[in-house]
Amino acid sequence: MSVPVELNLHRFSRILEVVYEDGQRYKLPCEYLRVYSPSAEVQGHSPEERVLQVGKEDVGIDRIEPVGHYAICIHFDDGHNTGIYSWDYLYKLATEYECLWQAYLAELERAGYRRKAPAS
């Protein structure tokens, strides 16, 4: 299990920076974390039940709460807060960012959704 040694929320740029003991730093956009929320509301109870998240370009994070010593709960400013991001899941999101982000963009395109540029 890879446990982060630092979590830095950059509210203005809507980035969660995750730092690991080996010095690796990952910058994860709030939108990315929101659309890959591990909650049943997003993931469903099987891959077939997964719900494509749209319109999350401007989502931010209100706060982050620890869940024991194994995870965090992210409270997004759109009201979503039911996903528990285990350290393993957060590490997967960090290390597989490029692949997962491109998969999400392709899924949006297949669904006919045109992503708007996030507000600055």
Jmol script that loads the backbone (N, CA, C; Angstrom):
load data "model"
ATOM      1  N   MET A   1       0.854  -1.174   0.000  1.00  0.00           N
ATOM      2  CA  MET A   1       0.000   0.000   0.000  1.00  0.00           C
ATOM      3  C   MET A   1       0.902   1.240   0.000  1.00  0.00           C
ATOM      4  N   SER A   2       0.585   2.181  -0.876  1.00  0.00           N
ATOM      5  CA  SER A   2       1.315   3.446  -0.951  1.00  0.00           C
ATOM      6  C   SER A   2       0.511   4.531  -0.244  1.00  0.00           C
ATOM      7  N   VAL A   3       1.023   4.963   0.895  1.00  0.00           N
ATOM      8  CA  VAL A   3       0.350   5.990   1.690  1.00  0.00           C
ATOM      9  C   VAL A   3       0.996   7.340   1.388  1.00  0.00           C
ATOM     10  N   PRO A   4       0.204   8.326   0.987  1.00  0.00           N
ATOM     11  CA  PRO A   4       0.785   9.646   0.731  1.00  0.00           C
ATOM     12  C   PRO A   4       1.354  10.260   2.013  1.00  0.00           C
ATOM     13  N   VAL A   5       2.408  11.047   1.843  1.00  0.00           N
ATOM     14  CA  VAL A   5       2.967  11.769   2.983  1.00  0.00           C
ATOM     15  C   VAL A   5       2.459  13.203   3.017  1.00  0.00           C
ATOM     16  N   GLU A   6       1.870  13.659   1.892  1.00  0.00           N
ATOM     17  CA  GLU A   6       1.304  15.009   1.806  1.00  0.00           C
ATOM     18  C   GLU A   6       0.142  15.028   0.840  1.00  0.00           C
ATOM     19  N   LEU A   7      -0.878  15.780   1.204  1.00  0.00           N
ATOM     20  CA  LEU A   7      -1.983  16.104   0.303  1.00  0.00           C
ATOM     21  C   LEU A   7      -2.110  17.618   0.325  1.00  0.00           C
ATOM     22  N   ASN A   8      -1.957  18.245  -0.822  1.00  0.00           N
ATOM     23  CA  ASN A   8      -2.061  19.705  -0.908  1.00  0.00           C
ATOM     24  C   ASN A   8      -3.167  20.062  -1.882  1.00  0.00           C
ATOM     25  N   LEU A   9      -4.191  20.713  -1.380  1.00  0.00           N
ATOM     26  CA  LEU A   9      -5.294  21.142  -2.224  1.00  0.00           C
ATOM     27  C   LEU A   9      -5.023  22.560  -2.718  1.00  0.00           C
ATOM     28  N   HIS A  10      -4.927  22.698  -4.021  1.00  0.00           N
ATOM     29  CA  HIS A  10      -4.753  24.008  -4.651  1.00  0.00           C
ATOM     30  C   HIS A  10      -6.130  24.430  -5.164  1.00  0.00           C
ATOM     31  N   ARG A  11      -6.835  25.193  -4.371  1.00  0.00           N
ATOM     32  CA  ARG A  11      -8.230  25.537  -4.676  1.00  0.00           C
ATOM     33  C   ARG A  11      -8.386  26.329  -5.968  1.00  0.00           C
ATOM     34  N   PHE A  12      -7.518  27.307  -6.194  1.00  0.00           N
ATOM     35  CA  PHE A  12      -7.662  28.155  -7.371  1.00  0.00           C
ATOM     36  C   PHE A  12      -7.518  27.355  -8.665  1.00  0.00           C
ATOM     37  N   SER A  13      -6.524  26.504  -8.729  1.00  0.00           N
ATOM     38  CA  SER A  13      -6.310  25.698  -9.945  1.00  0.00           C
ATOM     39  C   SER A  13      -7.092  24.387  -9.920  1.00  0.00           C
ATOM     40  N   ARG A  14      -7.795  24.129  -8.813  1.00  0.00           N
ATOM     41  CA  ARG A  14      -8.594  22.915  -8.651  1.00  0.00           C
ATOM     42  C   ARG A  14      -7.751  21.654  -8.903  1.00  0.00           C
ATOM     43  N   ILE A  15      -6.644  21.577  -8.168  1.00  0.00           N
ATOM     44  CA  ILE A  15      -5.720  20.449  -8.265  1.00  0.00           C
ATOM     45  C   ILE A  15      -5.455  19.907  -6.859  1.00  0.00           C
ATOM     46  N   LEU A  16      -5.476  18.587  -6.727  1.00  0.00           N
ATOM     47  CA  LEU A  16      -5.034  17.950  -5.497  1.00  0.00           C
ATOM     48  C   LEU A  16      -3.663  17.366  -5.782  1.00  0.00           C
ATOM     49  N   GLU A  17      -2.673  17.871  -5.073  1.00  0.00           N
ATOM     50  CA  GLU A  17      -1.308  17.372  -5.241  1.00  0.00           C
ATOM     51  C   GLU A  17      -1.077  16.292  -4.187  1.00  0.00           C
ATOM     52  N   VAL A  18      -0.642  15.138  -4.657  1.00  0.00           N
ATOM     53  CA  VAL A  18      -0.407  13.995  -3.785  1.00  0.00           C
ATOM     54  C   VAL A  18       1.085  13.678  -3.828  1.00  0.00           C
ATOM     55  N   VAL A  19       1.710  13.636  -2.658  1.00  0.00           N
ATOM     56  CA  VAL A  19       3.149  13.401  -2.563  1.00  0.00           C
ATOM     57  C   VAL A  19       3.394  12.107  -1.777  1.00  0.00           C
ATOM     58  N   TYR A  20       4.304  11.280  -2.320  1.00  0.00           N
ATOM     59  CA  TYR A  20       4.642  10.012  -1.681  1.00  0.00           C
ATOM     60  C   TYR A  20       6.050  10.059  -1.102  1.00  0.00           C
ATOM     61  N   GLU A  21       6.334   9.124  -0.225  1.00  0.00           N
ATOM     62  CA  GLU A  21       7.605   9.085   0.496  1.00  0.00           C
ATOM     63  C   GLU A  21       8.812   9.052  -0.444  1.00  0.00           C
ATOM     64  N   ASP A  22       8.663   8.424  -1.596  1.00  0.00           N
ATOM     65  CA  ASP A  22       9.788   8.329  -2.543  1.00  0.00           C
ATOM     66  C   ASP A  22      10.001   9.634  -3.322  1.00  0.00           C
ATOM     67  N   GLY A  23       9.200  10.655  -3.020  1.00  0.00           N
ATOM     68  CA  GLY A  23       9.340  11.946  -3.686  1.00  0.00           C
ATOM     69  C   GLY A  23       8.436  12.130  -4.894  1.00  0.00           C
ATOM     70  N   GLN A  24       7.743  11.076  -5.303  1.00  0.00           N
ATOM     71  CA  GLN A  24       6.833  11.194  -6.438  1.00  0.00           C
ATOM     72  C   GLN A  24       5.697  12.154  -6.082  1.00  0.00           C
ATOM     73  N   ARG A  25       5.399  13.068  -7.035  1.00  0.00           N
ATOM     74  CA  ARG A  25       4.314  14.043  -6.866  1.00  0.00           C
ATOM     75  C   ARG A  25       3.354  13.874  -8.029  1.00  0.00           C
ATOM     76  N   TYR A  26       2.091  13.874  -7.713  1.00  0.00           N
ATOM     77  CA  TYR A  26       1.060  13.762  -8.737  1.00  0.00           C
ATOM     78  C   TYR A  26       0.090  14.915  -8.551  1.00  0.00           C
ATOM     79  N   LYS A  27      -0.295  15.527  -9.664  1.00  0.00           N
ATOM     80  CA  LYS A  27      -1.263  16.623  -9.632  1.00  0.00           C
ATOM     81  C   LYS A  27      -2.544  16.133 -10.278  1.00  0.00           C
ATOM     82  N   LEU A  28      -3.564  15.931  -9.453  1.00  0.00           N
ATOM     83  CA  LEU A  28      -4.826  15.348  -9.904  1.00  0.00           C
ATOM     84  C   LEU A  28      -5.915  16.411  -9.925  1.00  0.00           C
ATOM     85  N   PRO A  29      -6.459  16.701 -11.098  1.00  0.00           N
ATOM     86  CA  PRO A  29      -7.542  17.682 -11.189  1.00  0.00           C
ATOM     87  C   PRO A  29      -8.781  17.224 -10.401  1.00  0.00           C
ATOM     88  N   CYS A  30      -9.460  18.172  -9.803  1.00  0.00           N
ATOM     89  CA  CYS A  30     -10.683  17.860  -9.061  1.00  0.00           C
ATOM     90  C   CYS A  30     -11.700  17.168  -9.963  1.00  0.00           C
ATOM     91  N   GLU A  31     -11.829  17.643 -11.194  1.00  0.00           N
ATOM     92  CA  GLU A  31     -12.763  17.015 -12.135  1.00  0.00           C
ATOM     93  C   GLU A  31     -12.452  15.534 -12.288  1.00  0.00           C
ATOM     94  N   TYR A  32     -11.190  15.188 -12.457  1.00  0.00           N
ATOM     95  CA  TYR A  32     -10.758  13.793 -12.618  1.00  0.00           C
ATOM     96  C   TYR A  32     -11.132  12.973 -11.381  1.00  0.00           C
ATOM     97  N   LEU A  33     -10.837  13.512 -10.199  1.00  0.00           N
ATOM     98  CA  LEU A  33     -11.181  12.801  -8.966  1.00  0.00           C
ATOM     99  C   LEU A  33     -12.689  12.616  -8.841  1.00  0.00           C
ATOM    100  N   ARG A  34     -13.438  13.619  -9.260  1.00  0.00           N
ATOM    101  CA  ARG A  34     -14.909  13.540  -9.166  1.00  0.00           C
ATOM    102  C   ARG A  34     -15.475  12.504 -10.120  1.00  0.00           C
ATOM    103  N   VAL A  35     -15.013  12.487 -11.371  1.00  0.00           N
ATOM    104  CA  VAL A  35     -15.602  11.561 -12.348  1.00  0.00           C
ATOM    105  C   VAL A  35     -15.161  10.120 -12.103  1.00  0.00           C
ATOM    106  N   TYR A  36     -14.078   9.938 -11.364  1.00  0.00           N
ATOM    107  CA  TYR A  36     -13.633   8.590 -10.988  1.00  0.00           C
ATOM    108  C   TYR A  36     -13.894   8.311  -9.513  1.00  0.00           C
ATOM    109  N   SER A  37     -14.868   8.991  -8.927  1.00  0.00           N
ATOM    110  CA  SER A  37     -15.230   8.728  -7.542  1.00  0.00           C
ATOM    111  C   SER A  37     -15.512   7.238  -7.362  1.00  0.00           C
ATOM    112  N   PRO A  38     -15.003   6.657  -6.278  1.00  0.00           N
ATOM    113  CA  PRO A  38     -15.260   5.243  -6.038  1.00  0.00           C
ATOM    114  C   PRO A  38     -16.650   4.951  -5.471  1.00  0.00           C
ATOM    115  N   SER A  39     -17.504   5.955  -5.380  1.00  0.00           N
ATOM    116  CA  SER A  39     -18.837   5.765  -4.799  1.00  0.00           C
ATOM    117  C   SER A  39     -19.708   4.865  -5.666  1.00  0.00           C
ATOM    118  N   ALA A  40     -20.660   4.209  -5.044  1.00  0.00           N
ATOM    119  CA  ALA A  40     -21.620   3.381  -5.780  1.00  0.00           C
ATOM    120  C   ALA A  40     -22.463   4.252  -6.704  1.00  0.00           C
ATOM    121  N   GLU A  41     -22.684   5.501  -6.332  1.00  0.00           N
ATOM    122  CA  GLU A  41     -23.449   6.437  -7.157  1.00  0.00           C
ATOM    123  C   GLU A  41     -22.794   6.620  -8.531  1.00  0.00           C
ATOM    124  N   VAL A  42     -21.467   6.580  -8.577  1.00  0.00           N
ATOM    125  CA  VAL A  42     -20.723   6.743  -9.825  1.00  0.00           C
ATOM    126  C   VAL A  42     -20.363   5.389 -10.421  1.00  0.00           C
ATOM    127  N   GLN A  43     -19.790   4.512  -9.615  1.00  0.00           N
ATOM    128  CA  GLN A  43     -19.286   3.230 -10.111  1.00  0.00           C
ATOM    129  C   GLN A  43     -20.355   2.157 -10.261  1.00  0.00           C
ATOM    130  N   GLY A  44     -21.487   2.352  -9.602  1.00  0.00           N
ATOM    131  CA  GLY A  44     -22.489   1.297  -9.597  1.00  0.00           C
ATOM    132  C   GLY A  44     -21.977   0.120  -8.782  1.00  0.00           C
ATOM    133  N   HIS A  45     -22.643  -1.022  -8.939  1.00  0.00           N
ATOM    134  CA  HIS A  45     -22.223  -2.221  -8.215  1.00  0.00           C
ATOM    135  C   HIS A  45     -21.545  -3.209  -9.140  1.00  0.00           C
ATOM    136  N   SER A  46     -21.401  -2.816 -10.401  1.00  0.00           N
ATOM    137  CA  SER A  46     -20.685  -3.616 -11.399  1.00  0.00           C
ATOM    138  C   SER A  46     -20.268  -2.657 -12.511  1.00  0.00           C
ATOM    139  N   PRO A  47     -19.306  -3.046 -13.347  1.00  0.00           N
ATOM    140  CA  PRO A  47     -18.873  -2.152 -14.434  1.00  0.00           C
ATOM    141  C   PRO A  47     -20.020  -1.719 -15.355  1.00  0.00           C
ATOM    142  N   GLU A  48     -21.002  -2.577 -15.540  1.00  0.00           N
ATOM    143  CA  GLU A  48     -22.138  -2.236 -16.410  1.00  0.00           C
ATOM    144  C   GLU A  48     -23.012  -1.137 -15.823  1.00  0.00           C
ATOM    145  N   GLU A  49     -22.955  -0.963 -14.510  1.00  0.00           N
ATOM    146  CA  GLU A  49     -23.793   0.039 -13.838  1.00  0.00           C
ATOM    147  C   GLU A  49     -23.099   1.392 -13.685  1.00  0.00           C
ATOM    148  N   ARG A  50     -21.847   1.478 -14.119  1.00  0.00           N
ATOM    149  CA  ARG A  50     -21.097   2.736 -13.974  1.00  0.00           C
ATOM    150  C   ARG A  50     -21.855   3.874 -14.657  1.00  0.00           C
ATOM    151  N   VAL A  51     -21.915   5.032 -13.999  1.00  0.00           N
ATOM    152  CA  VAL A  51     -22.651   6.187 -14.516  1.00  0.00           C
ATOM    153  C   VAL A  51     -21.645   7.235 -15.012  1.00  0.00           C
ATOM    154  N   LEU A  52     -21.701   7.549 -16.293  1.00  0.00           N
ATOM    155  CA  LEU A  52     -20.823   8.559 -16.869  1.00  0.00           C
ATOM    156  C   LEU A  52     -21.147   9.913 -16.245  1.00  0.00           C
ATOM    157  N   GLN A  53     -20.129  10.570 -15.725  1.00  0.00           N
ATOM    158  CA  GLN A  53     -20.290  11.875 -15.088  1.00  0.00           C
ATOM    159  C   GLN A  53     -20.024  12.964 -16.122  1.00  0.00           C
ATOM    160  N   VAL A  54     -20.966  13.859 -16.297  1.00  0.00           N
ATOM    161  CA  VAL A  54     -20.805  14.964 -17.249  1.00  0.00           C
ATOM    162  C   VAL A  54     -21.011  16.294 -16.532  1.00  0.00           C
ATOM    163  N   GLY A  55     -20.461  17.353 -17.114  1.00  0.00           N
ATOM    164  CA  GLY A  55     -20.658  18.685 -16.548  1.00  0.00           C
ATOM    165  C   GLY A  55     -19.865  18.937 -15.280  1.00  0.00           C
ATOM    166  N   LYS A  56     -18.759  18.251 -15.111  1.00  0.00           N
ATOM    167  CA  LYS A  56     -17.964  18.394 -13.878  1.00  0.00           C
ATOM    168  C   LYS A  56     -16.690  19.217 -14.093  1.00  0.00           C
ATOM    169  N   GLU A  57     -16.623  19.944 -15.208  1.00  0.00           N
ATOM    170  CA  GLU A  57     -15.418  20.702 -15.552  1.00  0.00           C
ATOM    171  C   GLU A  57     -15.020  21.716 -14.484  1.00  0.00           C
ATOM    172  N   ASP A  58     -15.980  22.309 -13.802  1.00  0.00           N
ATOM    173  CA  ASP A  58     -15.702  23.361 -12.815  1.00  0.00           C
ATOM    174  C   ASP A  58     -15.812  22.890 -11.370  1.00  0.00           C
ATOM    175  N   VAL A  59     -15.903  21.585 -11.155  1.00  0.00           N
ATOM    176  CA  VAL A  59     -16.063  21.094  -9.789  1.00  0.00           C
ATOM    177  C   VAL A  59     -14.791  21.366  -8.983  1.00  0.00           C
ATOM    178  N   GLY A  60     -15.001  21.668  -7.726  1.00  0.00           N
ATOM    179  CA  GLY A  60     -13.893  21.878  -6.807  1.00  0.00           C
ATOM    180  C   GLY A  60     -14.064  20.998  -5.588  1.00  0.00           C
ATOM    181  N   ILE A  61     -13.112  21.096  -4.687  1.00  0.00           N
ATOM    182  CA  ILE A  61     -13.160  20.334  -3.444  1.00  0.00           C
ATOM    183  C   ILE A  61     -13.360  21.313  -2.294  1.00  0.00           C
ATOM    184  N   ASP A  62     -14.389  21.047  -1.482  1.00  0.00           N
ATOM    185  CA  ASP A  62     -14.633  21.866  -0.286  1.00  0.00           C
ATOM    186  C   ASP A  62     -13.707  21.457   0.848  1.00  0.00           C
ATOM    187  N   ARG A  63     -13.633  20.141   1.084  1.00  0.00           N
ATOM    188  CA  ARG A  63     -12.763  19.664   2.158  1.00  0.00           C
ATOM    189  C   ARG A  63     -12.449  18.176   1.960  1.00  0.00           C
ATOM    190  N   ILE A  64     -11.417  17.758   2.670  1.00  0.00           N
ATOM    191  CA  ILE A  64     -10.970  16.367   2.621  1.00  0.00           C
ATOM    192  C   ILE A  64     -10.898  15.874   4.057  1.00  0.00           C
ATOM    193  N   GLU A  65     -11.528  14.736   4.323  1.00  0.00           N
ATOM    194  CA  GLU A  65     -11.526  14.171   5.673  1.00  0.00           C
ATOM    195  C   GLU A  65     -10.835  12.823   5.678  1.00  0.00           C
ATOM    196  N   PRO A  66     -10.019  12.552   6.688  1.00  0.00           N
ATOM    197  CA  PRO A  66      -9.421  11.219   6.793  1.00  0.00           C
ATOM    198  C   PRO A  66     -10.492  10.190   7.145  1.00  0.00           C
ATOM    199  N   VAL A  67     -10.300   8.982   6.654  1.00  0.00           N
ATOM    200  CA  VAL A  67     -11.148   7.848   7.012  1.00  0.00           C
ATOM    201  C   VAL A  67     -10.201   6.806   7.611  1.00  0.00           C
ATOM    202  N   GLY A  68     -10.179   6.734   8.919  1.00  0.00           N
ATOM    203  CA  GLY A  68      -9.219   5.853   9.589  1.00  0.00           C
ATOM    204  C   GLY A  68      -7.806   6.186   9.144  1.00  0.00           C
ATOM    205  N   HIS A  69      -7.000   5.140   8.979  1.00  0.00           N
ATOM    206  CA  HIS A  69      -5.625   5.303   8.510  1.00  0.00           C
ATOM    207  C   HIS A  69      -5.471   4.757   7.099  1.00  0.00           C
ATOM    208  N   TYR A  70      -6.591   4.569   6.399  1.00  0.00           N
ATOM    209  CA  TYR A  70      -6.525   3.876   5.115  1.00  0.00           C
ATOM    210  C   TYR A  70      -7.122   4.641   3.942  1.00  0.00           C
ATOM    211  N   ALA A  71      -7.727   5.810   4.165  1.00  0.00           N
ATOM    212  CA  ALA A  71      -8.448   6.460   3.070  1.00  0.00           C
ATOM    213  C   ALA A  71      -8.778   7.905   3.413  1.00  0.00           C
ATOM    214  N   ILE A  72      -9.357   8.569   2.407  1.00  0.00           N
ATOM    215  CA  ILE A  72      -9.904   9.914   2.603  1.00  0.00           C
ATOM    216  C   ILE A  72     -11.297   9.957   1.979  1.00  0.00           C
ATOM    217  N   CYS A  73     -12.097  10.864   2.488  1.00  0.00           N
ATOM    218  CA  CYS A  73     -13.394  11.171   1.896  1.00  0.00           C
ATOM    219  C   CYS A  73     -13.282  12.597   1.359  1.00  0.00           C
ATOM    220  N   ILE A  74     -13.550  12.743   0.063  1.00  0.00           N
ATOM    221  CA  ILE A  74     -13.465  14.059  -0.568  1.00  0.00           C
ATOM    222  C   ILE A  74     -14.868  14.644  -0.668  1.00  0.00           C
ATOM    223  N   HIS A  75     -15.034  15.845  -0.150  1.00  0.00           N
ATOM    224  CA  HIS A  75     -16.302  16.564  -0.235  1.00  0.00           C
ATOM    225  C   HIS A  75     -16.184  17.578  -1.384  1.00  0.00           C
ATOM    226  N   PHE A  76     -16.877  17.294  -2.473  1.00  0.00           N
ATOM    227  CA  PHE A  76     -16.843  18.164  -3.641  1.00  0.00           C
ATOM    228  C   PHE A  76     -17.871  19.276  -3.499  1.00  0.00           C
ATOM    229  N   ASP A  77     -17.632  20.383  -4.190  1.00  0.00           N
ATOM    230  CA  ASP A  77     -18.547  21.524  -4.062  1.00  0.00           C
ATOM    231  C   ASP A  77     -19.855  21.350  -4.828  1.00  0.00           C
ATOM    232  N   ASP A  78     -20.022  20.222  -5.529  1.00  0.00           N
ATOM    233  CA  ASP A  78     -21.315  19.940  -6.160  1.00  0.00           C
ATOM    234  C   ASP A  78     -22.194  19.079  -5.245  1.00  0.00           C
ATOM    235  N   GLY A  79     -21.731  18.872  -4.000  1.00  0.00           N
ATOM    236  CA  GLY A  79     -22.507  18.120  -3.017  1.00  0.00           C
ATOM    237  C   GLY A  79     -22.125  16.653  -2.924  1.00  0.00           C
ATOM    238  N   HIS A  80     -21.331  16.149  -3.846  1.00  0.00           N
ATOM    239  CA  HIS A  80     -20.950  14.731  -3.820  1.00  0.00           C
ATOM    240  C   HIS A  80     -19.908  14.503  -2.736  1.00  0.00           C
ATOM    241  N   ASN A  81     -20.159  13.495  -1.881  1.00  0.00           N
ATOM    242  CA  ASN A  81     -19.198  13.193  -0.818  1.00  0.00           C
ATOM    243  C   ASN A  81     -19.280  11.754  -0.338  1.00  0.00           C
ATOM    244  N   THR A  82     -19.756  10.860  -1.200  1.00  0.00           N
ATOM    245  CA  THR A  82     -19.955   9.482  -0.758  1.00  0.00           C
ATOM    246  C   THR A  82     -18.841   8.533  -1.173  1.00  0.00           C
ATOM    247  N   GLY A  83     -17.824   9.032  -1.866  1.00  0.00           N
ATOM    248  CA  GLY A  83     -16.731   8.151  -2.276  1.00  0.00           C
ATOM    249  C   GLY A  83     -15.640   8.091  -1.228  1.00  0.00           C
ATOM    250  N   ILE A  84     -15.200   6.886  -0.896  1.00  0.00           N
ATOM    251  CA  ILE A  84     -14.084   6.692   0.021  1.00  0.00           C
ATOM    252  C   ILE A  84     -12.875   6.305  -0.837  1.00  0.00           C
ATOM    253  N   TYR A  85     -11.910   7.211  -0.892  1.00  0.00           N
ATOM    254  CA  TYR A  85     -10.704   7.016  -1.706  1.00  0.00           C
ATOM    255  C   TYR A  85      -9.646   6.313  -0.846  1.00  0.00           C
ATOM    256  N   SER A  86      -9.554   4.997  -0.965  1.00  0.00           N
ATOM    257  CA  SER A  86      -8.524   4.272  -0.225  1.00  0.00           C
ATOM    258  C   SER A  86      -7.160   4.708  -0.740  1.00  0.00           C
ATOM    259  N   TRP A  87      -6.125   4.481   0.062  1.00  0.00           N
ATOM    260  CA  TRP A  87      -4.778   4.847  -0.392  1.00  0.00           C
ATOM    261  C   TRP A  87      -4.420   4.109  -1.668  1.00  0.00           C
ATOM    262  N   ASP A  88      -4.826   2.853  -1.784  1.00  0.00           N
ATOM    263  CA  ASP A  88      -4.535   2.086  -3.001  1.00  0.00           C
ATOM    264  C   ASP A  88      -5.255   2.675  -4.209  1.00  0.00           C
ATOM    265  N   TYR A  89      -6.524   3.056  -4.034  1.00  0.00           N
ATOM    266  CA  TYR A  89      -7.282   3.625  -5.153  1.00  0.00           C
ATOM    267  C   TYR A  89      -6.711   4.983  -5.562  1.00  0.00           C
ATOM    268  N   LEU A  90      -6.343   5.801  -4.590  1.00  0.00           N
ATOM    269  CA  LEU A  90      -5.758   7.102  -4.897  1.00  0.00           C
ATOM    270  C   LEU A  90      -4.434   6.926  -5.654  1.00  0.00           C
ATOM    271  N   TYR A  91      -3.643   5.940  -5.245  1.00  0.00           N
ATOM    272  CA  TYR A  91      -2.378   5.668  -5.933  1.00  0.00           C
ATOM    273  C   TYR A  91      -2.637   5.208  -7.372  1.00  0.00           C
ATOM    274  N   LYS A  92      -3.648   4.378  -7.551  1.00  0.00           N
ATOM    275  CA  LYS A  92      -4.017   3.934  -8.904  1.00  0.00           C
ATOM    276  C   LYS A  92      -4.423   5.142  -9.756  1.00  0.00           C
ATOM    277  N   LEU A  93      -5.261   6.025  -9.202  1.00  0.00           N
ATOM    278  CA  LEU A  93      -5.668   7.222  -9.946  1.00  0.00           C
ATOM    279  C   LEU A  93      -4.460   8.084 -10.298  1.00  0.00           C
ATOM    280  N   ALA A  94      -3.506   8.166  -9.385  1.00  0.00           N
ATOM    281  CA  ALA A  94      -2.318   8.985  -9.622  1.00  0.00           C
ATOM    282  C   ALA A  94      -1.429   8.377 -10.705  1.00  0.00           C
ATOM    283  N   THR A  95      -1.125   7.104 -10.576  1.00  0.00           N
ATOM    284  CA  THR A  95      -0.168   6.471 -11.488  1.00  0.00           C
ATOM    285  C   THR A  95      -0.766   6.150 -12.846  1.00  0.00           C
ATOM    286  N   GLU A  96      -2.072   6.051 -12.929  1.00  0.00           N
ATOM    287  CA  GLU A  96      -2.723   5.717 -14.204  1.00  0.00           C
ATOM    288  C   GLU A  96      -3.490   6.910 -14.780  1.00  0.00           C
ATOM    289  N   TYR A  97      -3.134   8.109 -14.332  1.00  0.00           N
ATOM    290  CA  TYR A  97      -3.862   9.312 -14.730  1.00  0.00           C
ATOM    291  C   TYR A  97      -4.031   9.440 -16.246  1.00  0.00           C
ATOM    292  N   GLU A  98      -2.947   9.410 -16.992  1.00  0.00           N
ATOM    293  CA  GLU A  98      -3.033   9.646 -18.450  1.00  0.00           C
ATOM    294  C   GLU A  98      -3.991   8.672 -19.117  1.00  0.00           C
ATOM    295  N   CYS A  99      -3.842   7.407 -18.816  1.00  0.00           N
ATOM    296  CA  CYS A  99      -4.690   6.371 -19.426  1.00  0.00           C
ATOM    297  C   CYS A  99      -6.156   6.546 -19.023  1.00  0.00           C
ATOM    298  N   LEU A 100      -6.405   6.744 -17.728  1.00  0.00           N
ATOM    299  CA  LEU A 100      -7.788   6.878 -17.254  1.00  0.00           C
ATOM    300  C   LEU A 100      -8.433   8.164 -17.774  1.00  0.00           C
ATOM    301  N   TRP A 101      -7.675   9.257 -17.824  1.00  0.00           N
ATOM    302  CA  TRP A 101      -8.227  10.522 -18.307  1.00  0.00           C
ATOM    303  C   TRP A 101      -8.604  10.399 -19.781  1.00  0.00           C
ATOM    304  N   GLN A 102      -7.742   9.800 -20.584  1.00  0.00           N
ATOM    305  CA  GLN A 102      -8.034   9.620 -22.006  1.00  0.00           C
ATOM    306  C   GLN A 102      -9.245   8.706 -22.194  1.00  0.00           C
ATOM    307  N   ALA A 103      -9.377   7.690 -21.365  1.00  0.00           N
ATOM    308  CA  ALA A 103     -10.537   6.792 -21.435  1.00  0.00           C
ATOM    309  C   ALA A 103     -11.821   7.562 -21.127  1.00  0.00           C
ATOM    310  N   TYR A 104     -11.760   8.450 -20.132  1.00  0.00           N
ATOM    311  CA  TYR A 104     -12.920   9.265 -19.777  1.00  0.00           C
ATOM    312  C   TYR A 104     -13.300  10.195 -20.934  1.00  0.00           C
ATOM    313  N   LEU A 105     -12.306  10.866 -21.526  1.00  0.00           N
ATOM    314  CA  LEU A 105     -12.584  11.764 -22.651  1.00  0.00           C
ATOM    315  C   LEU A 105     -13.187  11.010 -23.829  1.00  0.00           C
ATOM    316  N   ALA A 106     -12.704   9.804 -24.081  1.00  0.00           N
ATOM    317  CA  ALA A 106     -13.254   8.984 -25.165  1.00  0.00           C
ATOM    318  C   ALA A 106     -14.691   8.578 -24.849  1.00  0.00           C
ATOM    319  N   GLU A 107     -14.955   8.274 -23.601  1.00  0.00           N
ATOM    320  CA  GLU A 107     -16.315   7.906 -23.184  1.00  0.00           C
ATOM    321  C   GLU A 107     -17.270   9.084 -23.367  1.00  0.00           C
ATOM    322  N   LEU A 108     -16.821  10.276 -23.018  1.00  0.00           N
ATOM    323  CA  LEU A 108     -17.640  11.479 -23.228  1.00  0.00           C
ATOM    324  C   LEU A 108     -17.947  11.668 -24.716  1.00  0.00           C
ATOM    325  N   GLU A 109     -16.930  11.484 -25.536  1.00  0.00           N
ATOM    326  CA  GLU A 109     -17.111  11.664 -26.981  1.00  0.00           C
ATOM    327  C   GLU A 109     -18.117  10.648 -27.530  1.00  0.00           C
ATOM    328  N   ARG A 110     -17.995   9.388 -27.112  1.00  0.00           N
ATOM    329  CA  ARG A 110     -18.944   8.357 -27.562  1.00  0.00           C
ATOM    330  C   ARG A 110     -20.369   8.697 -27.138  1.00  0.00           C
ATOM    331  N   ALA A 111     -20.503   9.355 -25.987  1.00  0.00           N
ATOM    332  CA  ALA A 111     -21.826   9.723 -25.474  1.00  0.00           C
ATOM    333  C   ALA A 111     -22.352  10.995 -26.132  1.00  0.00           C
ATOM    334  N   GLY A 112     -21.509  11.644 -26.958  1.00  0.00           N
ATOM    335  CA  GLY A 112     -21.940  12.858 -27.639  1.00  0.00           C
ATOM    336  C   GLY A 112     -21.862  14.104 -26.771  1.00  0.00           C
ATOM    337  N   TYR A 113     -21.117  14.034 -25.671  1.00  0.00           N
ATOM    338  CA  TYR A 113     -21.004  15.186 -24.780  1.00  0.00           C
ATOM    339  C   TYR A 113     -19.804  16.024 -25.195  1.00  0.00           C
ATOM    340  N   ARG A 114     -20.024  17.304 -25.381  1.00  0.00           N
ATOM    341  CA  ARG A 114     -18.922  18.225 -25.698  1.00  0.00           C
ATOM    342  C   ARG A 114     -18.501  18.911 -24.407  1.00  0.00           C
ATOM    343  N   ARG A 115     -17.292  18.593 -23.985  1.00  0.00           N
ATOM    344  CA  ARG A 115     -16.741  19.146 -22.756  1.00  0.00           C
ATOM    345  C   ARG A 115     -16.440  20.618 -22.919  1.00  0.00           C
ATOM    346  N   LYS A 116     -16.861  21.435 -21.941  1.00  0.00           N
ATOM    347  CA  LYS A 116     -16.542  22.858 -22.009  1.00  0.00           C
ATOM    348  C   LYS A 116     -15.227  23.109 -21.269  1.00  0.00           C
ATOM    349  N   ALA A 117     -14.549  24.166 -21.651  1.00  0.00           N
ATOM    350  CA  ALA A 117     -13.312  24.523 -20.967  1.00  0.00           C
ATOM    351  C   ALA A 117     -13.646  24.972 -19.558  1.00  0.00           C
ATOM    352  N   PRO A 118     -12.905  24.474 -18.552  1.00  0.00           N
ATOM    353  CA  PRO A 118     -13.171  24.920 -17.189  1.00  0.00           C
ATOM    354  C   PRO A 118     -12.939  26.414 -17.028  1.00  0.00           C
ATOM    355  N   ALA A 119     -13.684  27.025 -16.140  1.00  0.00           N
ATOM    356  CA  ALA A 119     -13.514  28.453 -15.851  1.00  0.00           C
ATOM    357  C   ALA A 119     -12.172  28.655 -15.169  1.00  0.00           C
ATOM    358  N   SER A 120     -11.567  29.805 -15.396  1.00  0.00           N
ATOM    359  CA  SER A 120     -10.276  30.066 -14.729  1.00  0.00           C
ATOM    360  C   SER A 120     -10.510  30.765 -13.413  1.00  0.00           C
TER     361      SER A 120
END
end "model"
wireframe off; spacefill off
backbone 0.3
color backbone group
